[in-house]
Amino acid sequence: MPLVGYGTRVYRGREREGTLTLLDAVRTALRAGCRLLDCSPDYGTQPEVGEALCQTFKAHETQRERLFIVSSLSIEVANHGDVSEVSTHVNESIQQLHCDYLDLLLLPYIMDEQRHIAAWKAMEVLLSEGVVRHIGVGGFPLSSLKALCEDPTLTCQPAVCQLEHHPFYRPDSLVEFCGERRIQLLANTPLGRPALSRPPGQNPLKEPLIEMSSTALECSPAQIALRWAVQQGVAVIPNSLCRTHILENADLHSFTLAPFRIEVLHEMAAVRNMSFTDGSSVRNGEERAPYTLEEIRAHGFVYDDGGTLIAPGSPYEYLQLTIDVFERLDLSDVPELALAPREIDGAFPGMDVEPIECDEEITNEQP
């Protein structure tokens, strides 16, 4: 499974002047080297993606076998879980996308364990028939994923877990569980939906820590965020209709992040812990923080032994500030935050910085 892809979810009505059509955006991403395409009938864009693929194949720009095409069940079909309905639904997606099979079919989270099981069994039938090559889940919380993996009536576990994962949010328990089960992670919001974030404090790409690394490595903040995920083995599917952004997002092979930068972004995700749902912040650090960074510095606030920020005479439960990241890290061996140009040589042991090909194997193993 490729680690760098393109997401085809488009927010209709938000297109700006000068942006590409989705058809042209998909073709641009493919020409830039993306081999992973994330689709869904619920996006309403599969016919356009299919036309882009059809034109790409006719132009001999790539072959179907070199692509990894992902689609999912619609929420409605997943709720029913009927075998024949699932089969018809998936074949409609295949026809819309102008491909003979799907590399990956995802089951969306529907908040009903029994319906999960029914829909998964229908997907297992398609897997056995070769209509889909792998099956996985999307948006599942850890408890539901565990229940699915441990159900004795199922023949295989998910090969892939699509999840929210970006520098402001990293669900460590879910990531750890998937690692233990050898379930590949696929980040569907690797940039935190910056276009829909309102205040700058809710936009990971405006975070000073990311901007500093961006300046040091001479790349965009988005590339820093995406490389952080890819370097952990998490596949990314950013979506954009801007040609410049599409090309930047696909170019993650010419640099790597030093270990201390990975650690800094891990800590930032832990401190922020900000999940996004349809562009809205579930946990808004800036609104809940009792004081600004300037006020903390001016009034000399301190931490108690438990790590809680204490104002004179008043305890507060919450601190979500950039300075806290540094205070939780030991960066004594780092001479300065802006280290070396591109940090390629020896920066991350075992990390290959060659172009990422379609060689990340995923499997639907037995539970």
C-alpha positions in Angstrom: 0.0 0.0 0.0 1.5 3.4 -0.9 2.0 5.8 1.9 1.4 9.0 -0.1 -2.0 9.5 -1.8 -4.7 11.9 -2.7 -8.2 12.3 -1.1 -11.1 13.0 -3.4 -13.5 14.5 -0.9 -14.4 18.0 -2.1 -16.4 20.5 -0.1 -18.8 21.8 -2.8 -19.3 25.6 -2.9 -15.9 26.2 -1.3 -13.9 26.2 -4.5 -11.8 29.4 -5.0 -10.9 31.1 -8.2 -7.8 29.6 -9.8 -8.4 26.1 -8.3 -8.6 23.0 -10.5 -11.6 20.9 -11.2 -11.6 17.6 -9.3 -10.9 15.8 -12.6 -7.8 17.9 -13.3 -6.8 17.7 -9.6 -6.8 13.9 -9.7 -4.8 13.8 -12.9 -2.3 16.3 -11.4 -1.9 14.1 -8.3 -1.3 11.0 -10.4 1.3 12.8 -12.6 3.0 14.0 -9.4 3.5 10.3 -8.3 0.5 9.7 -6.1 -0.6 6.1 -6.4 -3.2 5.9 -3.6 -6.6 7.4 -4.2 -9.2 7.6 -1.5 -12.8 7.6 -2.7 -16.3 7.0 -1.3 -19.8 7.1 -2.7 -20.7 9.4 0.2 -18.3 12.0 -1.2 -20.4 12.2 -4.4 -17.2 12.5 -6.5 -16.6 8.9 -7.8 -17.9 9.6 -11.3 -15.4 12.5 -11.7 -12.6 10.4 -10.3 -13.5 7.6 -12.7 -13.4 9.9 -15.6 -10.0 11.2 -14.5 -8.8 7.5 -14.3 -10.2 6.7 -17.7 -8.4 9.6 -19.3 -5.2 8.7 -17.4 -5.3 5.1 -18.6 -6.1 6.2 -22.2 -3.1 8.5 -22.2 -0.9 5.7 -20.9 0.3 7.8 -18.0 0.0 4.9 -15.6 -1.6 1.4 -15.4 -4.4 0.2 -13.2 -2.1 -2.3 -11.5 0.2 0.5 -10.3 -2.7 2.2 -8.4 -4.2 1.5 -5.0 -7.8 2.6 -5.2 -9.9 2.8 -2.0 -13.6 3.1 -1.6 -16.1 2.5 1.2 -19.6 1.4 1.8 -22.0 4.3 2.1 -23.4 4.9 5.6 -26.8 3.8 4.4 -25.7 0.5 3.0 -23.4 -0.2 6.0 -26.4 0.3 8.2 -28.3 -2.5 6.4 -25.5 -5.0 6.1 -27.3 -7.1 3.5 -25.0 -9.2 1.4 -26.7 -8.7 -2.0 -27.1 -4.9 -1.3 -23.4 -4.6 -0.4 -22.4 -6.5 -3.5 -24.5 -4.3 -5.8 -23.3 -1.2 -4.1 -19.6 -2.0 -4.4 -20.0 -3.0 -8.0 -21.6 0.3 -8.7 -18.5 2.0 -7.2 -16.3 -0.1 -9.4 -18.2 0.9 -12.5 -18.1 4.6 -11.5 -14.3 4.4 -11.0 -13.7 2.5 -14.2 -11.7 -0.2 -12.6 -12.2 -4.0 -12.4 -11.7 -4.3 -8.6 -11.0 -2.2 -5.5 -7.8 -2.5 -3.7 -9.4 -1.6 -0.4 -13.0 -1.4 0.8 -13.7 0.4 4.0 -16.5 -0.1 6.5 -17.6 3.3 8.0 -18.4 3.5 11.7 -22.1 3.4 12.3 -22.4 3.1 16.1 -24.0 -0.3 16.1 -21.8 -3.4 16.9 -24.2 -5.9 15.4 -24.6 -4.0 12.1 -20.8 -3.8 12.0 -20.6 -7.6 12.1 -23.3 -8.0 9.5 -21.7 -5.6 7.1 -18.2 -7.0 7.7 -19.4 -10.5 6.8 -20.8 -9.2 3.5 -17.5 -7.6 2.8 -15.7 -10.9 3.6 -17.8 -12.4 0.8 -16.5 -9.8 -1.7 -13.0 -10.4 -0.4 -13.2 -14.1 -1.1 -14.6 -13.4 -4.6 -11.7 -11.1 -5.5 -14.0 -8.1 -6.0 -11.9 -6.3 -3.4 -8.3 -7.1 -2.5 -8.4 -5.9 1.1 -11.1 -4.8 3.6 -10.7 -2.3 6.5 -12.6 0.2 8.7 -12.9 3.9 8.8 -13.6 6.2 11.8 -13.8 3.3 14.3 -13.1 4.0 18.0 -10.7 1.6 19.7 -13.5 -0.3 21.5 -15.4 -1.0 18.3 -12.3 -2.0 16.5 -11.4 -4.4 19.3 -14.9 -5.9 19.2 -14.6 -6.5 15.4 -11.2 -8.0 15.7 -12.2 -10.3 18.5 -15.5 -11.5 17.1 -15.2 -15.3 16.7 -17.7 -15.5 13.8 -15.5 -13.4 11.5 -12.8 -14.9 9.3 -10.4 -12.0 9.0 -9.5 -8.8 10.8 -9.2 -5.4 9.1 -6.1 -4.8 7.0 -6.4 -1.0 7.3 -7.8 1.5 9.8 -8.7 4.9 8.4 -8.6 7.4 11.2 -8.1 11.0 12.2 -4.4 11.6 12.7 -2.6 15.0 12.4 -0.1 17.0 14.5 -2.9 18.3 16.8 -4.3 14.8 17.4 -2.7 11.4 17.6 -4.9 8.7 19.2 -2.1 6.8 20.9 -4.1 3.8 22.2 -5.7 3.2 18.8 -2.3 3.6 17.1 -0.7 1.1 19.5 -3.5 -1.4 19.1 -3.2 -1.3 15.3 0.6 -1.7 15.5 0.2 -4.8 17.6 -2.4 -6.2 15.2 -0.3 -5.2 12.1 -3.2 -3.0 10.9 -2.1 -0.3 8.5 -3.0 3.2 9.5 -4.5 5.6 6.9 -4.8 9.3 8.0 -7.8 10.9 6.3 -7.2 14.3 8.0 -3.4 14.5 8.0 -3.4 18.3 7.9 -6.3 18.8 10.4 -8.6 20.4 7.8 -6.9 23.8 7.8 -9.2 25.3 5.2 -12.2 24.9 7.6 -10.4 25.9 10.8 -11.5 29.3 12.0 -9.0 30.9 14.5 -5.3 30.4 13.5 -4.8 28.5 16.8 -7.0 25.7 15.4 -4.9 25.3 12.3 -2.0 22.9 12.6 -0.2 24.6 9.7 -0.1 27.9 11.6 1.5 26.2 14.6 4.9 27.9 15.4 6.6 24.5 15.9 5.7 23.4 12.5 6.5 26.8 10.9 9.9 26.7 12.5 10.7 23.3 11.0 9.2 24.4 7.7 11.7 27.3 7.6 14.6 25.2 8.6 14.0 22.5 6.0 12.8 24.9 3.3 9.5 23.2 2.7 5.9 23.9 3.4 4.2 23.4 6.8 1.9 20.9 5.1 5.0 18.9 4.0 6.2 18.8 7.6 2.9 17.5 8.9 2.6 14.9 6.2 6.2 13.7 6.5 5.7 13.4 10.3 2.9 10.9 9.5 4.7 9.1 6.7 7.8 8.7 8.8 5.7 6.8 11.3 4.4 4.5 8.6 1.0 6.2 8.5 -0.4 6.6 5.0 -1.7 10.1 4.1 -4.5 11.2 1.8 -4.5 15.1 1.8 -7.1 16.7 -0.5 -6.7 19.9 -2.4 -7.8 21.5 -5.6 -4.8 23.9 -5.6 -2.2 22.7 -8.1 0.7 24.0 -6.0 -0.6 22.3 -2.9 -1.1 19.0 -4.7 2.5 19.0 -6.0 3.8 19.9 -2.5 1.8 17.3 -0.8 3.1 14.6 -3.1 6.8 15.7 -2.7 7.6 14.0 0.6 10.7 12.1 -0.6 13.4 14.8 -0.8 13.8 15.3 3.0 13.3 13.5 6.3 12.7 14.8 9.8 15.3 14.4 12.5 14.3 12.3 15.6 14.0 15.4 17.8 11.5 16.9 15.4 9.4 13.7 15.4 9.5 13.9 19.2 8.5 17.5 19.3 5.4 16.9 17.1 4.5 13.8 19.1 4.4 16.0 22.2 2.5 18.7 20.5 -0.2 16.2 19.5 -0.4 15.1 23.1 -0.6 18.7 24.4 -3.1 19.9 21.8 -5.3 16.7 21.7 -7.6 18.6 19.4 -10.0 16.4 17.3 -11.8 17.9 14.3 -15.2 16.8 13.1 -16.4 18.4 9.9 -14.0 21.2 10.5 -15.2 22.0 14.0 -12.9 21.7 17.0 -14.2 19.1 19.4 -11.6 20.3 22.0 -10.7 23.9 21.5 -7.5 24.7 23.4 -7.5 28.4 22.9 -11.0 28.9 24.3 -10.4 26.7 27.3 -6.9 28.0 28.2 -7.3 30.4 31.2 -4.4 32.6 30.2 -2.4 33.6 27.2 1.3 32.8 26.9 2.1 36.5 27.4 0.1 36.6 30.6 1.8 33.5 31.9 5.2 35.0 31.3 4.2 38.4 32.8 2.7 37.0 36.0 5.2 34.3 36.7 2.7 31.4 36.9 4.3 28.1 37.9 3.5 24.4 37.8 2.6 22.3 40.9 4.1 18.8 41.3 1.3 17.3 39.3 1.9 19.4 36.2 -1.1 21.7 36.7 -0.7 25.4 36.0 -1.1 27.5 39.1 -2.0 31.2 39.2 -1.6 33.1 42.4 -4.2 31.5 44.7 -6.1 29.7 41.8 -5.5 26.2 40.3 -6.4 25.7 36.7 -7.0 22.3 35.0 -5.8 23.1 31.5 -2.7 24.2 29.6 -2.5 23.8 25.8 0.4 26.1 24.8 3.4 25.7 22.7 5.8 26.4 25.6 4.5 23.3 27.4 5.8 21.1 24.6 9.4 22.3 25.2 9.1 22.0 29.0 8.1 18.3 28.6 11.0 17.5 26.3 14.7 17.0 26.9 16.3 18.9 24.0 19.6 19.4 25.7 21.5 17.7 22.9 19.9 19.9 20.3 22.1 23.0 19.7 19.2 24.9 18.1 15.7 24.2 16.8 16.7 25.1 13.2 19.2 22.3 12.6 20.7 21.1 9.4 19.6 21.6 5.8 17.1 18.9 4.9 18.4 16.5 7.6 18.7 13.6 5.2 21.9 11.9 6.2 21.5 9.7 9.2 18.6 11.6 10.6 16.3 8.7 11.1 17.9 5.2 11.3 16.2 2.7 9.0 14.1 5.3 7.2 14.4 5.1 3.4 14.0 8.5 1.8 13.7 7.2 -1.7 10.4 7.7 -3.5 7.7 5.7 -1.7 6.4 3.1 -4.0 3.4 0.7 -3.8 5.4 -1.8 -1.6 3.9 -1.4 1.8 2.2 -4.8 2.2 -1.1 -5.0 4.0 -3.0 -8.2 4.8 -6.4 -9.3 6.2 -5.0 -11.6 8.8 -6.9 -14.1 10.8 -8.2 -12.7 14.1 
